């Protein structure tokens, strides 16, 4: 009887040790997954910066680091804007150029615009504000044109987010839309993925 009890305690102790080891292993795998995911997202939004750094000379606006790559980004945006009947269609090349200028992924501005306003189809009247930039409570930030809106939002993303270490959609969301995390992040990430 005593042998049975000792075996039962030893079995239970062994089972507990196995479960602890499995829990530890699963934790390590989960941490590695989260770290790898954050690295992938960070690389996604620094892709343009890497290509600029890899070029032999300084990037001059109007030049491209690869004609096919630059053309495909503009064409991708144009198709996206056309499919969704967006007034941003004529600004696809400007969005790619300004994203390169400020060193963030070209899909970020369109993805935010899609999430915030259905690509400018639902914006405050005469605001040209597709990004929900400075719109909260009763306050509405208005731009004189889509050009001004693109310039202002891109410069603001660079200065207030990218330069301060908010480089992934998940990090940007915390500051950009603190009241609606899940819907905002899911929507922005979904549209970034579509444009990829």
N, CA and C of each residue as an Amber inpcrd file, in Angstrom:
protein
   588
   0.8240000  -1.1970000   0.0000000   0.0000000   0.0000000   0.0000000
   0.8660000   1.2590000   0.0000000   1.9330000   1.2520000   0.8170000
   2.8320000   2.3840000   0.8860000   3.5420000   2.5820000  -0.4430000
   3.9040000   1.4690000  -1.1290000   4.5580000   1.5670000  -2.4230000
   3.6340000   2.2200000  -3.4340000   2.3470000   1.8280000  -3.4060000
   1.3700000   2.4300000  -4.3090000   1.2520000   3.9330000  -4.0710000
   1.2090000   4.3430000  -2.8120000   1.0840000   5.7530000  -2.4710000
   2.3300000   6.5310000  -2.9100000   3.5160000   5.9780000  -2.6940000
   4.7650000   6.6280000  -3.0930000   4.7920000   6.7720000  -4.6140000
   4.3790000   5.6950000  -5.3250000   4.3370000   5.7460000  -6.7900000
   3.3390000   6.8090000  -7.2560000   2.1930000   6.8730000  -6.5960000
   1.1780000   7.8490000  -6.9670000   1.7010000   9.2760000  -6.7660000
   2.3930000   9.5530000  -5.6840000   2.9590000  10.8720000  -5.4200000
   4.0390000  11.1730000  -6.4460000   4.8910000  10.1680000  -6.7350000
   5.9640000  10.3580000  -7.7180000   5.3700000  10.6160000  -9.1020000
   4.3040000   9.8980000  -9.4530000   3.6510000  10.1070000 -10.7530000
   3.0840000  11.5120000 -10.8460000   2.4370000  11.9210000  -9.7920000
   1.8660000  13.2660000  -9.7950000   2.9510000  14.3390000  -9.8790000
   4.0250000  14.1320000  -9.1280000   5.1290000  15.0800000  -9.1520000
   5.7450000  15.1320000 -10.5520000   5.9020000  13.9750000 -11.1710000
   6.4380000  13.9230000 -12.5400000   5.5250000  14.6350000 -13.5170000
   4.2340000  14.4130000 -13.3710000   3.2560000  15.0640000 -14.2390000
   3.3110000  16.5870000 -14.0620000   3.4170000  17.0430000 -12.8210000
   3.5100000  18.4710000 -12.5480000   4.7670000  19.0460000 -13.1990000
   5.8880000  18.3360000 -13.0800000   7.1420000  18.8090000 -13.6870000
   7.0340000  18.8630000 -15.2060000   6.3960000  17.8770000 -15.8060000
   6.2000000  17.8660000 -17.2560000   5.3230000  19.0510000 -17.6660000
   4.2560000  19.3030000 -16.9310000   3.3780000  20.4340000 -17.2470000
   4.1060000  21.7650000 -17.0950000   4.9390000  21.8840000 -16.0760000
   5.7150000  23.1170000 -15.9000000   6.6660000  23.3070000 -17.0740000
   7.3220000  22.2390000 -17.4950000   8.2460000  22.3180000 -18.6300000
   7.5010000  22.6980000 -19.9090000   6.3240000  22.0940000 -20.1280000
   5.5310000  22.4180000 -21.3140000   5.0740000  23.8760000 -21.2810000
   4.6340000  24.3240000 -20.1270000   4.1980000  25.7200000 -19.9830000
   5.3440000  26.6670000 -20.2860000   6.5330000  26.3470000 -19.7840000
   7.7160000  27.1620000 -20.0460000   8.0370000  27.1810000 -21.5360000
   7.9810000  26.0320000 -22.1750000   8.2640000  25.9240000 -23.6080000
   7.2480000  26.7190000 -24.4280000   5.9830000  26.6050000 -24.0880000
   4.9350000  27.3490000 -24.7950000   5.1290000  28.8500000 -24.6030000
   5.5150000  29.2750000 -23.4050000   5.7700000  30.7010000 -23.1560000
   6.8970000  31.2170000 -24.0310000   7.9590000  30.4370000 -24.1280000
   9.1020000  30.8490000 -24.9580000   8.6800000  30.9480000 -26.4170000
   7.9210000  29.9700000 -26.8990000   7.4510000  30.0050000 -28.2860000
   6.5630000  31.2160000 -28.5120000   5.6770000  31.5210000 -27.5800000
   4.7890000  32.6820000 -27.7040000   5.5600000  33.9820000 -27.7230000
   6.5570000  34.1050000 -26.8570000   7.3760000  35.3200000 -26.8330000
   8.1200000  35.4690000 -28.1440000   8.6880000  34.3670000 -28.6420000
   9.3950000  34.4270000 -29.9310000   8.4500000  34.8300000 -31.0520000
   7.2180000  34.3060000 -31.0260000   6.2520000  34.6620000 -32.0700000
   5.9430000  36.1610000 -32.0240000   5.6890000  36.6900000 -30.8270000
   5.3690000  38.1130000 -30.6860000   6.5440000  38.9670000 -31.1430000
   7.7610000  38.5840000 -30.7440000   8.9440000  39.3430000 -31.1660000
   9.0960000  39.3030000 -32.6810000   8.9140000  38.1260000 -33.2810000
   9.0450000  38.0060000 -34.7340000   7.9540000  38.8120000 -35.4340000
   6.7140000  38.7820000 -34.9040000   5.6250000  39.5450000 -35.4950000
   5.9310000  41.0370000 -35.4690000   6.4370000  41.5170000 -34.3250000
   6.7640000  42.9400000 -34.2110000   7.8880000  43.3180000 -35.1640000
   8.8530000  42.4260000 -35.3250000   9.9500000  42.6850000 -36.2540000
   9.4270000  42.7590000 -37.6810000   8.5450000  41.8200000 -38.0510000
   7.9770000  41.8090000 -39.4060000   7.1830000  43.0920000 -39.6510000
   6.3520000  43.4980000 -38.6990000   5.5710000  44.7160000 -38.8670000
   6.4660000  45.9460000 -38.9480000   7.5040000  45.9760000 -38.1190000
   8.4250000  47.1040000 -38.1610000   9.1450000  47.1610000 -39.4940000
   9.5340000  45.9960000 -40.0170000  10.2010000  45.9570000 -41.3190000
   9.2600000  46.3920000 -42.4280000   7.9920000  46.0350000 -42.3020000
   7.0180000  46.4360000 -43.3040000   6.9830000  47.9520000 -43.4390000
   6.9870000  48.6530000 -42.3030000   6.8670000  50.1000000 -42.3380000
   8.2000000  50.8220000 -42.5060000   9.3090000  50.0590000 -42.5210000
  10.5910000  50.7090000 -42.7870000  11.1730000  50.2490000 -44.1200000
  10.3790000  49.5580000 -44.9140000  10.8260000  49.0630000 -46.2180000
  11.3610000  50.1890000 -47.0890000  10.6630000  51.2750000 -47.1430000
  11.0830000  52.4010000 -47.9610000  12.3970000  52.9710000 -47.4450000
  12.5170000  53.0870000 -46.1390000  13.7430000  53.6250000 -45.5570000
  14.9290000  52.7400000 -45.9130000  14.7800000  51.4290000 -45.8530000
  15.8730000  50.5130000 -46.1940000  16.2820000  50.6800000 -47.6500000
  15.3100000  50.8070000 -48.5450000  15.6570000  50.9400000 -49.9540000
  16.3720000  52.2640000 -50.2110000  15.9940000  53.3040000 -49.4630000
  16.6740000  54.5890000 -49.6160000  18.1040000  54.4830000 -49.1140000
  18.3130000  53.7960000 -47.9910000  19.6580000  53.6600000 -47.4340000
  20.5450000  52.7790000 -48.3040000  19.9470000  51.8480000 -49.0260000
  20.7130000  50.9270000 -49.8440000  21.1850000  51.5710000 -51.1420000
  20.5720000  52.6610000 -51.5450000  20.9720000  53.3060000 -52.7950000
  22.3400000  53.9470000 -52.6160000  23.0910000  54.0450000 -53.7160000
  24.4630000  54.5650000 -53.6440000  24.4870000  56.0650000 -53.3770000
  23.5520000  56.7920000 -53.9270000  23.5290000  58.2370000 -53.7390000
  22.3040000  58.6450000 -52.9570000  22.1810000  59.9240000 -52.6530000
  20.9930000  60.3790000 -51.9270000  19.7620000  60.2790000 -52.8210000
  18.6370000  60.0090000 -52.1930000  17.3870000  59.9240000 -52.9340000
  16.9350000  61.3300000 -53.3090000  16.6710000  61.5280000 -54.5750000
  16.1770000  62.7970000 -55.0650000  14.7290000  62.5970000 -55.4560000
  13.8470000  63.4320000 -54.9200000  12.4340000  63.2750000 -55.2470000
  12.2520000  63.3460000 -56.7560000  11.4280000  62.4780000 -57.2760000
  11.2160000  62.4130000 -58.7090000  12.0240000  61.2950000 -59.3310000
  13.1050000  60.8670000 -58.6590000  13.8560000  59.7100000 -59.1190000
  13.3170000  58.4930000 -58.3970000  13.6310000  57.3200000 -58.9160000
  13.1750000  56.0990000 -58.2690000  14.3540000  55.1990000 -57.9810000
  14.1920000  54.3450000 -56.9790000  15.2310000  53.3730000 -56.6650000
  15.0910000  52.1470000 -57.5550000  13.9820000  51.9810000 -58.1990000
  13.7240000  50.8770000 -59.1080000  12.4510000  51.1800000 -59.8510000
  12.5170000  51.3940000 -61.1370000  11.3650000  51.8440000 -61.9070000
  10.1870000  50.8950000 -61.7380000  10.4350000  49.5990000 -61.8250000
   9.3340000  48.6390000 -61.7240000   8.6910000  48.7090000 -60.3460000
   9.5140000  48.8090000 -59.2950000   8.9910000  48.8560000 -57.9350000
   8.1420000  50.1150000 -57.7380000   8.6860000  51.2680000 -58.1200000
   7.9580000  52.5210000 -57.9420000   6.6740000  52.5230000 -58.7530000
   6.7370000  52.0820000 -60.0040000   5.5490000  52.0440000 -60.8370000
   4.5000000  51.1080000 -60.2550000   4.9220000  49.9850000 -59.7300000
   3.9470000  49.0300000 -59.2080000   3.2340000  49.5820000 -57.9720000
   3.9170000  50.3670000 -57.1740000   3.2650000  50.9450000 -55.9960000
   2.2020000  51.9550000 -56.4160000   2.5430000  52.8210000 -57.3570000
   1.5770000  53.8080000 -57.8370000   0.3960000  53.1000000 -58.4840000
   0.6760000  52.1120000 -59.3230000  -0.4090000  51.3740000 -59.9830000
  -1.2750000  50.6380000 -58.9750000  -0.6550000  50.0730000 -57.9590000
  -1.4100000  49.3770000 -56.9120000  -2.3780000  50.3380000 -56.2160000
  -1.8810000  51.5320000 -55.8810000  -2.7470000  52.5280000 -55.2440000
  -3.8500000  52.9840000 -56.1890000  -3.5180000  53.2290000 -57.4440000
  -4.5260000  53.6740000 -58.3960000  -5.6390000  52.6400000 -58.5340000
  -5.2800000  51.3750000 -58.6300000  -6.3030000  50.3200000 -58.7270000
  -7.1730000  50.2860000 -57.4710000  -6.5330000  50.4190000 -56.3160000
  -7.2390000  50.4230000 -55.0370000  -8.2100000  51.5990000 -54.9660000
  -7.7280000  52.8010000 -55.3280000  -8.5740000  53.9920000 -55.2910000
  -9.7090000  53.8960000 -56.3120000  -9.4000000  53.3890000 -57.4920000
 -10.4250000  53.2630000 -58.5280000 -11.5060000  52.2660000 -58.1070000
 -11.0860000  51.1460000 -57.5460000 -12.0390000  50.1170000 -57.0980000
 -13.0150000  50.6830000 -56.0690000 -12.5310000  51.5880000 -55.2290000
 -13.3660000  52.1410000 -54.1570000 -13.8820000  53.5440000 -54.4830000
 -13.7630000  53.9330000 -55.7500000 -14.2910000  55.2140000 -56.2210000
 -13.8270000  56.3770000 -55.3320000 -12.5220000  56.4070000 -55.0790000
 -11.9610000  57.4110000 -54.1780000 -11.4490000  58.6320000 -54.9380000
 -11.6660000  59.8140000 -54.3920000 -11.1010000  61.0180000 -55.0010000
  -9.5760000  61.0930000 -54.8610000  -8.9630000  60.1410000 -54.1670000
  -7.5040000  60.1310000 -54.0340000  -6.8020000  59.5430000 -55.2550000
  -7.5550000  59.0340000 -56.2160000  -6.9490000  58.4040000 -57.3950000
  -5.8420000  59.2580000 -58.0240000  -6.0560000  60.5450000 -58.2860000
  -4.9980000  61.3390000 -58.9320000  -3.7850000  61.6090000 -58.0300000
  -3.8740000  61.2310000 -56.7660000  -2.8060000  61.5300000 -55.8110000
  -1.9500000  60.3100000 -55.4770000  -2.1210000  59.2150000 -56.2080000
  -1.3690000  57.9870000 -55.9160000   0.1320000  58.2250000 -55.9770000
   0.6030000  58.9020000 -57.0190000   2.0450000  59.1490000 -57.1290000
   2.5370000  60.0640000 -56.0120000   1.7450000  61.0370000 -55.6180000
   2.1240000  61.9380000 -54.5180000   2.2280000  61.1570000 -53.2020000
   1.2950000  60.2410000 -52.9670000   1.3090000  59.4570000 -51.7310000
   2.5560000  58.5780000 -51.6780000   2.9300000  57.9670000 -52.8030000
   4.1500000  57.1510000 -52.8340000   5.3750000  58.0390000 -52.5920000
   5.4390000  59.1880000 -53.2560000   6.5930000  60.0860000 -53.1170000
   6.7260000  60.6160000 -51.6890000   5.6180000  61.0220000 -51.0800000
   5.7030000  61.6000000 -49.7330000   5.9950000  60.5190000 -48.6930000
   5.5250000  59.2940000 -48.9430000   5.8580000  58.1780000 -48.0530000
   7.3560000  57.9040000 -48.1100000   7.9220000  57.9400000 -49.3170000
   9.3740000  57.7840000 -49.4680000  10.1080000  58.9260000 -48.7690000
   9.6130000  60.1300000 -48.9480000  10.2530000  61.3070000 -48.3520000
  10.3380000  61.1890000 -46.8370000   9.2570000  60.7270000 -46.2040000
   9.2220000  60.6530000 -44.7480000   9.5990000  59.2770000 -44.2060000
   9.8800000  58.3280000 -45.0980000  10.4130000  57.0410000 -44.6790000
   9.4210000  56.0950000 -44.0340000   8.1560000  56.1130000 -44.4760000
   7.2170000  55.1020000 -43.9870000   6.5720000  54.3890000 -45.1720000
   5.9230000  53.2980000 -44.9040000   5.3650000  52.4440000 -45.9480000
   4.2650000  53.1740000 -46.7240000   4.3010000  53.0240000 -48.0330000
   3.3650000  53.7560000 -48.8970000   1.8980000  53.3960000 -48.6500000
   1.6250000  52.2610000 -48.0400000   0.2360000  51.8390000 -47.8060000
  -0.3680000  52.4610000 -46.5420000   0.4630000  53.0930000 -45.7150000
  -0.0420000  53.6110000 -44.4370000  -1.0980000  54.6960000 -44.6160000
  -0.8250000  55.7240000 -45.4090000  -1.8020000  56.8080000 -45.6050000
  -3.1150000  56.2920000 -46.2090000  -3.0680000  55.4770000 -47.2870000
  -4.3250000  54.9650000 -47.8360000  -5.0750000  54.0540000 -46.8590000
  -4.3520000  53.2490000 -46.0870000  -5.0140000  52.3420000 -45.1350000
  -5.7390000  53.1330000 -44.0520000  -5.0980000  54.1760000 -43.5470000
  -5.7480000  55.0240000 -42.5350000  -6.9560000  55.7300000 -43.1570000
  -6.7890000  56.2340000 -44.3830000  -7.9130000  56.9080000 -45.0600000
  -9.0790000  55.9550000 -45.2780000  -8.7800000  54.7180000 -45.6130000
  -9.8540000  53.7330000 -45.8200000 -10.5790000  53.4670000 -44.5040000
  -9.8180000  53.3160000 -43.4330000 -10.4180000  53.0310000 -42.1320000
 -11.2020000  54.2200000 -41.5950000 -10.6720000  55.4100000 -41.7620000
 -11.2900000  56.6010000 -41.1770000 -12.4630000  57.1460000 -41.9990000
 -12.4020000  57.0160000 -43.3400000 -13.4170000  57.7030000 -44.1460000
 -13.8640000  56.9390000 -45.3890000 -13.5280000  55.6620000 -45.4890000
 -13.8780000  54.9270000 -46.7040000 -13.1830000  55.5300000 -47.9220000
 -11.9060000  55.9150000 -47.7400000 -11.1020000  56.5630000 -48.7870000
 -11.7120000  57.8880000 -49.2320000 -12.0750000  58.7020000 -48.2900000
 -12.5500000  60.0800000 -48.5050000 -14.0000000  60.1550000 -48.9570000
 -14.7210000  59.0740000 -48.8940000 -16.1250000  59.1170000 -49.3250000
 -17.0370000  59.6270000 -48.2150000 -16.5830000  59.5660000 -46.9590000
 -17.3950000  60.0520000 -45.8400000 -16.5240000  60.9630000 -44.9840000
 -16.4670000  62.2280000 -45.3730000 -15.6610000  63.2050000 -44.6350000
 -16.5150000  64.4250000 -44.3210000 -16.1140000  65.2040000 -43.3110000
 -16.8480000  66.4450000 -43.0530000 -16.8170000  67.3280000 -44.3050000
 -17.9160000  67.9830000 -44.5810000 -18.0590000  68.7960000 -45.7850000
 -16.9250000  69.8160000 -45.9200000 -16.3790000  69.8990000 -47.1180000
 -15.3010000  70.8330000 -47.4580000 -14.0820000  70.7190000 -46.5520000
 -13.7900000  69.5200000 -46.0760000 -12.6480000  69.3640000 -45.1640000
 -11.4230000  68.7650000 -45.8500000 -11.6160000  67.9940000 -46.9060000
 -10.5290000  67.2720000 -47.5740000  -9.7310000  66.4480000 -46.5650000
 -10.3680000  66.0720000 -45.4610000  -9.7100000  65.3390000 -44.3800000
 -10.1800000  63.8850000 -44.3850000  -9.4310000  63.0540000 -45.0860000
  -9.7740000  61.6330000 -45.2300000  -9.2340000  60.7850000 -44.0880000
  -8.3990000  61.3370000 -43.2350000  -7.6440000  60.5700000 -42.2580000
  -8.1430000  60.7460000 -40.8300000  -9.2140000  61.4810000 -40.6330000
  -9.7060000  61.7210000 -39.2770000  -8.7130000  62.5370000 -38.4630000
  -7.8410000  63.2390000 -39.1470000  -6.7500000  63.9970000 -38.5060000
  -7.3210000  65.2170000 -37.7930000  -7.1910000  65.2200000 -36.4890000
  -7.6780000  66.3660000 -35.7180000  -9.1960000  66.4670000 -35.7120000
  -9.8770000  65.3330000 -35.8590000 -11.3360000  65.3260000 -35.7760000
 -11.7180000  64.5450000 -34.5230000 -12.2810000  65.2490000 -33.5660000
 -12.7500000  64.6040000 -32.3400000 -13.7180000  65.5520000 -31.6480000
 -14.6630000  64.9640000 -30.9540000 -15.6990000  65.7890000 -30.3230000
 -16.3490000  66.6760000 -31.3660000 -16.3910000  67.9600000 -31.1440000
 -16.9490000  68.8940000 -32.1120000 -15.8890000  69.5290000 -32.9970000
 -14.6240000  69.1500000 -32.8180000 -13.5220000  69.7570000 -33.5730000
 -13.3440000  69.0580000 -34.9200000 -13.1800000  69.8340000 -35.9710000
 -12.9210000  69.2990000 -37.3040000 -11.7560000  70.0770000 -37.9060000
 -10.6790000  69.3960000 -38.2100000  -9.5580000  70.0170000 -38.9110000
  -9.8600000  69.9730000 -40.3950000  -9.7750000  71.1160000 -41.0490000
 -10.0610000  71.2050000 -42.4840000  -8.7880000  71.5650000 -43.2350000
  -8.6610000  70.9850000 -44.4230000  -7.5550000  71.3020000 -45.3190000
  -8.1240000  72.0080000 -46.5420000  -7.3070000  72.7910000 -47.2160000
  -7.7450000  73.5200000 -48.4060000  -7.8630000  72.6000000 -49.6210000
  -7.1850000  71.4450000 -49.5710000  -7.1860000  70.5200000 -50.7080000
  -6.7110000  69.1460000 -50.2270000  -6.8490000  68.1410000 -51.0840000
  -6.2980000  66.8270000 -50.7530000  -4.7810000  66.9000000 -50.6800000
  -4.1660000  67.7210000 -51.5350000  -2.7080000  67.9170000 -51.4800000
  -2.2760000  68.3600000 -50.0870000  -2.9520000  69.3790000 -49.5660000
  -2.5980000  69.8850000 -48.2380000  -2.8560000  68.8180000 -47.1720000
  -3.9420000  68.0870000 -47.2990000  -4.2390000  67.0200000 -46.3450000
  -3.1610000  65.9430000 -46.3490000  -2.7510000  65.5150000 -47.5320000
  -1.7060000  64.4910000 -47.6460000  -0.4150000  65.0000000 -47.0200000
  -0.0240000  66.2270000 -47.3570000   1.2090000  66.8090000 -46.8100000
   1.1600000  66.8920000 -45.2840000   0.0720000  67.4190000 -44.7630000
  -0.0450000  67.6380000 -43.3190000  -0.0600000  66.3210000 -42.5490000
  -0.8410000  65.3600000 -43.0080000  -0.9450000  64.0850000 -42.2950000
   0.3780000  63.3200000 -42.3820000   1.0070000  63.3010000 -43.5570000
   2.2870000  62.5970000 -43.7030000   3.3510000  63.2130000 -42.7910000
   3.4410000  64.5440000 -42.7870000   4.4080000  65.2320000 -41.9370000
   4.1020000  64.9540000 -40.4570000   2.8210000  64.9570000 -40.0980000
   2.4210000  64.6710000 -38.7170000   2.7280000  63.2470000 -38.3020000
   2.5070000  62.2910000 -39.2050000   2.8400000  60.8930000 -38.8970000
   4.3400000  60.7480000 -38.6500000   5.1210000  61.3870000 -39.4870000
   6.5850000  61.3230000 -39.3370000   7.0190000  61.9420000 -38.0100000
   6.5730000  63.1680000 -37.7550000   7.0280000  63.9180000 -36.5770000
   6.4680000  63.3620000 -35.2660000   5.1680000  63.0650000 -35.2440000
   4.5050000  62.7060000 -33.9890000   4.4230000  61.2080000 -33.7160000
   4.7490000  60.3930000 -34.6960000   4.6350000  58.9410000 -34.5310000
   5.9530000  58.2410000 -34.8620000   6.3520000  58.2540000 -36.1280000
   7.5290000  57.5100000 -36.5770000   8.7740000  57.9570000 -35.8120000
   9.0220000  59.2600000 -35.7340000  10.2040000  59.7730000 -35.0360000
  10.1840000  59.4810000 -33.5410000   9.0230000  59.1790000 -32.9960000
   8.9080000  58.8870000 -31.5650000   8.8030000  57.3880000 -31.2930000
   9.0780000  56.5650000 -32.3270000   9.1260000  55.1210000 -32.1280000
   7.8180000  54.3900000 -32.3700000   6.7760000  55.0890000 -32.8020000
   5.5090000  54.4400000 -33.1360000   5.5870000  54.0530000 -34.6140000
   6.0450000  52.8350000 -34.9060000   6.3310000  52.4850000 -36.2960000
   5.4240000  51.4010000 -36.8730000   4.7720000  50.6170000 -36.0370000
   3.8530000  49.5950000 -36.5360000   2.4170000  50.1140000 -36.3930000
   1.4910000  49.5540000 -37.1550000   0.0900000  49.9800000 -36.9850000
  -0.3900000  49.8210000 -35.5410000   0.0630000  48.7660000 -34.8730000
  -0.3490000  48.5250000 -33.4920000   0.1450000  49.6410000 -32.5750000
   1.3790000  50.0840000 -32.7790000   1.9320000  51.1570000 -31.9600000
   1.2840000  52.4960000 -32.3100000   1.0810000  52.7490000 -33.5820000
   0.4630000  54.0030000 -34.0310000  -0.9520000  54.1300000 -33.4750000
  -1.6860000  53.0300000 -33.4750000  -3.0750000  53.0120000 -33.0330000
  -3.2500000  53.5470000 -31.6120000  -2.3210000  53.2060000 -30.7270000
  -2.4420000  53.5930000 -29.3150000  -2.5780000  55.1030000 -29.1740000
  -1.8670000  55.8420000 -30.0240000  -1.8990000  57.2970000 -29.9470000
  -2.9000000  57.9000000 -30.9400000  -3.0270000  57.2910000 -32.1190000
  -3.8560000  57.8500000 -33.1910000  -5.3470000  57.7260000 -32.8810000
  -5.7290000  56.5620000 -32.3720000  -7.1490000  56.3210000 -32.1020000
  -7.2880000  55.5600000 -30.7850000  -7.0300000  56.2140000 -29.6670000
  -7.0060000  55.5110000 -28.3810000  -8.3530000  54.9670000 -27.9310000
  -9.4430000  55.4390000 -28.5020000 -10.7510000  54.9980000 -28.0150000
 -11.3040000  53.7890000 -28.7640000 -10.7030000  53.3970000 -29.8680000
 -11.2610000  52.3070000 -30.6690000 -10.1480000  51.4270000 -31.2170000
  -9.3600000  50.8370000 -30.3100000  -8.1810000  50.0760000 -30.7030000
  -8.4510000  48.9580000 -31.7050000  -9.2840000  48.0190000 -31.3380000
  -9.4110000  46.7960000 -32.1280000  -9.9330000  47.0490000 -33.5330000
 -10.9820000  47.8140000 -33.6710000 -11.5230000  48.0700000 -35.0030000
 -10.5370000  48.8510000 -35.8680000  -9.8850000  49.8450000 -35.3010000
  -8.9570000  50.6700000 -36.0590000  -7.7690000  49.8460000 -36.5240000
  -7.1390000  49.1310000 -35.6060000  -5.9690000  48.3250000 -35.9490000
  -6.3200000  47.2660000 -36.9760000  -7.4170000  46.5560000 -36.7590000
  -7.8120000  45.5080000 -37.6960000  -8.0500000  46.0580000 -39.0820000
  -8.7340000  47.1960000 -39.1590000  -9.0200000  47.7970000 -40.4610000
  -7.7680000  48.2820000 -41.1600000  -6.9130000  49.0100000 -40.4480000
  -5.6870000  49.5360000 -41.0560000  -4.7970000  48.3880000 -41.5100000
  -4.6020000  47.3960000 -40.6540000  -3.7410000  46.2710000 -41.0240000
  -4.3150000  45.5110000 -42.2150000  -5.6360000  45.3460000 -42.2500000
  -6.2910000  44.6570000 -43.3650000  -6.0040000  45.3720000 -44.6890000
  -6.1240000  46.6900000 -44.7020000  -5.9210000  47.4290000 -45.9500000
  -4.4380000  47.5330000 -46.3190000  -3.5550000  47.5650000 -45.3410000
  -2.1180000  47.4900000 -45.6520000  -1.8380000  46.1690000 -46.3530000
  -2.3860000  45.0910000 -45.8120000  -2.1560000  43.7640000 -46.4000000
  -2.7080000  43.6810000 -47.8230000  -3.8470000  44.2790000 -48.0680000
  -4.4170000  44.2740000 -49.4170000  -3.4810000  44.9850000 -50.4060000
  -2.8900000  46.0720000 -49.9740000  -2.0130000  46.8480000 -50.8490000
  -0.6520000  46.2070000 -51.0440000  -0.3070000  45.2690000 -50.2180000
   0.9820000  44.5910000 -50.3540000   1.0080000  43.7730000 -51.5840000
